[in-house]
Amino acid sequence: MNVKHPATLDGRYFVVRGRLWRMADPRLGEQKKSGWSSASWREAGPRCQGE
């Protein structure tokens, strides 16, 4: 995995602008991971349009 942001020592989170974000489960396959990612962006889309 190519990490663009610093990660915590345990590898469970990465840091962006001082906030922790959870990493994807490494046991998930690429197809499953991209499906979950797409679904979360579709759900967040309407809430993010005003920003």
N, C-alpha and C positions, 0 to 999 in steps of 0.2 A: 504494500500500500504506500502511495506517495503522499506524505503528510506535508501540507503547506503551512500549518500552524504548529506551535510547540504543543507537545502532549504531556500529560502527567506521567509520573514514573511508572504507575501501574498500567498505563496504556488504555484506560477506560474512558478518559476524557481528553479533549483538546481545548486550548485556550485561545479566545479571540477577544481582543479589546478588554482583557481582564475578566471575561466571563467564561465559565466552564460549559462545554457542550459535550454530550455523550457520544462516544464513537459507535459506529455500527457493530453489531455482533459479528465477530470474525467467523462464526460457524455458519452464517447465512451464505448461500450461494449468490453470485452476482445478479442473477435474474430476480431472485426473491428480494434482495436488497434494493435493487432499482425500482421494483414494484412498490415496496413500502415507501420509498423516498418520493416517488411520483404521487402516490396517494396522499401523503402528508402535505405536499405542495398544493395539490388541487384543493384540499380542505382549507388551507391557510390563505389561498388566493383572495377570496372576497374580503377577508379581514385586512389584508395587506395593501389593497388598492388605494386606500386613502392616504397612505404614507408617502 
